[in-house]
Amino acid sequence: ATVRRVKLLFIGDIVGKPGRHAVRGLVPGLRDRHGLDLVIANGENAVGGNGINREKASEIFDAGVDIMTCGDHLWDQREVIELLDSEPRFVRPTNYPAGTPGQGSVLFERAGLPAVGVINAQGRTFMRGEMENPFRMVAEEVKKLTPLAPVIFVDFHAEATSEKIAMGRMLDGDVSAVVGTHTHVPTADPKVLPRGTAFITDLGMCGPVHSIIGSRVQDVLA
């Protein structure tokens, strides 16, 4: 049987108040204009550029975002534990050590739509934190979600372009899309890989254009 297509919007790292303002102002109209079925956003920089908490997450969800992913700034706000413990729409990198609160993937289900699996993972090259091997952990999540979801989306939050490309190549044909986040600067390589997986090394950010990866230019230069 033919599987109904899913119209999915993914928003790169939301940075501070400007990023949240853009989400509030644009996402409702984009949902209507394009008939979007699912909106996913990386919210790891939503609180002043560092981390996420319950208040700002609620603001983003209320604007029309269905699922929120994260990354290496997960622990910058103490209140994030509330999201990890009780928010089913919040996903943190799956390759945190065993016993870490929260979930590394989520199954999004809505009447009339195919189920969508959303996986978040964090790279290890040039990244902080003691993380498990993202390639092994993501492969396990894909194996778990494949019988449940005809659509699987992966947000790979990593610094090294080579690591992100490797993840895309490893998952080619097994998931619907692999999108890199973290550097806040979009890459010029969006493509469909040979076995049908959509890929871009880094989507970039949702934040101020006249900035240095979302921060004030003069502050960074100083």
C-alpha positions as CSV (number, residue, x, y, z in Angstrom):
1,A,0.0,0.0,0.0
2,T,1.1,3.5,-0.7
3,V,2.2,5.4,2.4
4,R,0.8,9.0,2.7
5,R,3.6,11.5,2.6
6,V,4.4,13.6,5.6
7,K,5.1,17.3,5.3
8,L,7.7,18.0,7.9
9,L,9.4,21.3,8.9
10,F,12.6,21.2,10.8
11,I,13.9,24.4,12.5
12,G,17.7,24.6,13.3
13,D,19.0,25.7,16.7
14,I,16.7,28.4,18.1
15,V,18.9,31.0,19.5
16,G,17.6,33.3,22.3
17,K,14.8,35.8,22.1
18,P,15.3,36.6,18.4
19,G,15.0,32.9,17.5
20,R,11.9,32.5,19.7
21,H,10.4,35.6,18.2
22,A,10.8,34.2,14.7
23,V,9.2,30.9,15.7
24,R,6.2,32.7,17.2
25,G,5.8,34.9,14.3
26,L,6.4,32.5,11.4
27,V,5.5,28.9,12.3
28,P,1.7,29.3,12.5
29,G,1.6,30.9,9.1
30,L,4.0,28.3,7.7
31,R,1.8,25.5,9.0
32,D,-1.2,26.9,7.3
33,R,0.5,27.9,4.0
34,H,2.2,24.6,3.5
35,G,-0.2,22.2,5.2
36,L,2.5,21.0,7.5
37,D,1.9,17.7,9.4
38,L,4.8,18.0,11.8
39,V,7.1,20.7,13.0
40,I,10.4,19.7,14.8
41,A,12.8,22.3,16.3
42,N,16.2,22.1,18.0
43,G,15.7,24.2,21.1
44,E,19.1,23.8,22.9
45,N,20.0,27.5,22.7
46,A,16.5,29.0,23.3
47,V,17.3,30.5,26.7
48,G,19.7,33.4,26.0
49,G,21.7,31.2,23.7
50,N,22.4,28.6,26.4
51,G,20.1,25.7,27.1
52,I,16.4,25.3,27.4
53,N,13.9,25.4,30.3
54,R,10.2,24.6,30.8
55,E,9.0,28.3,30.3
56,K,10.8,28.8,27.0
57,A,9.9,25.2,25.8
58,S,6.2,26.0,26.5
59,E,6.5,29.2,24.4
60,I,8.0,27.2,21.5
61,F,5.4,24.4,21.7
62,D,2.6,27.0,21.9
63,A,3.8,28.5,18.7
64,G,3.2,25.3,16.8
65,V,6.3,23.1,17.3
66,D,5.4,19.5,17.9
67,I,8.7,17.9,18.9
68,M,11.8,19.6,20.3
69,T,15.4,18.2,20.1
70,C,18.5,19.3,22.0
71,G,22.2,18.9,22.1
72,D,25.4,19.7,24.1
73,H,23.8,22.7,25.9
74,L,21.2,20.4,27.4
75,W,22.4,20.9,31.0
76,D,23.0,24.7,30.8
77,Q,19.7,25.4,32.6
78,R,18.9,23.6,35.8
79,E,15.1,23.6,35.0
80,V,15.7,21.3,32.1
81,I,15.2,18.3,34.4
82,E,11.5,19.2,34.4
83,L,11.4,18.6,30.6
84,L,13.5,15.5,30.8
85,D,11.2,14.0,33.5
86,S,7.8,15.0,32.3
87,E,7.7,16.4,28.7
88,P,6.9,13.6,26.1
89,R,7.6,16.0,23.3
90,F,11.2,16.7,24.4
91,V,14.0,14.6,23.0
92,R,17.6,14.7,24.2
93,P,20.6,13.0,22.6
94,T,20.2,9.3,22.7
95,N,23.9,8.6,23.3
96,Y,24.0,10.1,26.8
97,P,25.2,7.4,29.3
98,A,22.7,4.8,30.5
99,G,20.5,6.2,33.4
100,T,20.4,9.7,32.0
101,P,16.8,11.1,32.5
102,G,14.7,11.7,29.4
103,Q,14.4,10.0,26.0
104,G,16.6,9.8,23.0
105,S,13.8,9.2,20.5
106,V,10.1,9.6,20.3
107,L,7.3,8.2,18.2
108,F,5.0,11.0,16.8
109,E,1.5,9.7,16.1
110,R,-1.5,11.7,14.8
111,A,-4.7,10.5,13.3
112,G,-4.6,10.2,9.5
113,L,-0.8,10.3,9.4
114,P,1.9,7.7,9.2
115,A,3.8,7.4,12.5
116,V,7.1,9.4,12.5
117,G,10.1,8.4,14.6
118,V,12.3,11.3,15.7
119,I,15.9,10.5,16.9
120,N,18.3,13.0,18.5
121,A,22.1,12.2,18.8
122,Q,25.2,14.1,19.7
123,G,28.6,13.8,18.1
124,R,31.9,13.2,20.0
125,T,34.5,14.9,17.8
126,F,35.4,18.3,19.2
127,M,32.4,18.1,21.5
128,R,32.2,18.3,25.3
129,G,30.8,15.6,27.5
130,E,31.4,11.9,27.9
131,M,29.1,10.4,25.2
132,E,28.4,6.9,24.1
133,N,29.2,6.0,20.5
134,P,26.5,7.9,18.5
135,F,26.7,5.5,15.5
136,R,26.0,2.4,17.6
137,M,23.3,4.1,19.6
138,V,21.5,5.6,16.6
139,A,21.6,2.3,14.8
140,E,19.8,0.7,17.9
141,E,17.2,3.4,17.9
142,V,16.5,3.0,14.1
143,K,16.2,-0.8,14.6
144,K,13.6,-0.2,17.4
145,L,11.6,2.4,15.5
146,T,11.6,0.8,12.0
147,P,8.7,-1.6,12.7
148,L,6.6,1.2,14.2
149,A,7.3,4.2,11.9
150,P,7.5,4.4,8.1
151,V,9.1,7.8,8.5
152,I,12.3,8.3,10.7
153,F,14.0,11.7,11.1
154,V,17.4,12.1,12.7
155,D,18.8,15.4,14.2
156,F,22.6,14.8,14.6
157,H,24.0,17.5,16.7
158,A,27.8,17.6,16.0
159,E,30.7,19.8,15.3
160,A,32.8,17.9,12.7
161,T,31.3,17.9,9.2
162,S,33.0,14.5,8.6
163,E,31.2,13.0,11.5
164,K,27.8,14.3,10.4
165,I,28.4,13.1,6.8
166,A,29.4,9.7,8.1
167,M,26.1,9.4,10.0
168,G,24.2,10.3,6.9
169,R,26.0,7.7,4.9
170,M,25.6,5.0,7.5
171,L,21.8,5.6,7.7
172,D,21.2,6.1,3.9
173,G,18.2,4.0,3.0
174,D,17.3,3.2,6.5
175,V,15.8,6.6,7.6
176,S,13.9,9.4,5.8
177,A,16.3,12.2,6.7
178,V,19.5,13.0,8.6
179,V,19.9,16.7,9.4
180,G,23.0,18.1,11.1
181,T,22.8,20.9,13.7
182,H,25.1,22.7,16.1
183,T,27.4,25.0,14.1
184,H,24.6,27.5,13.4
185,V,26.0,28.0,9.8
186,P,24.1,26.3,7.0
187,T,26.1,24.1,4.6
188,A,25.7,24.1,0.9
189,D,25.3,20.4,0.5
190,P,21.6,19.5,0.7
191,K,21.0,16.3,-1.2
192,V,19.2,13.0,-1.5
193,L,21.8,10.3,-0.8
194,P,22.1,7.3,-3.2
195,R,19.6,5.1,-1.3
196,G,17.0,7.8,-0.8
197,T,17.7,9.5,2.5
198,A,17.5,13.3,2.5
199,F,20.7,14.9,4.0
200,I,22.3,18.2,4.9
201,T,25.5,18.5,7.0
202,D,24.2,21.5,9.0
203,L,20.9,23.2,8.7
204,G,22.1,26.4,10.5
205,M,20.2,28.3,13.2
206,C,17.0,30.2,13.8
207,G,18.6,33.4,15.1
208,P,19.8,36.9,14.2
209,V,21.5,37.1,10.8
210,H,23.7,40.1,11.9
211,S,25.6,38.1,14.6
212,I,28.4,35.6,15.1
213,I,26.5,32.3,15.4
214,G,23.7,34.1,17.3
215,S,25.8,36.2,19.6
216,R,26.4,40.0,19.5
217,V,29.3,40.7,17.1
218,Q,31.0,43.1,19.3
219,D,30.8,40.8,22.4
220,V,32.4,38.0,20.5
221,L,35.1,40.2,18.9
222,A,36.0,41.6,22.3
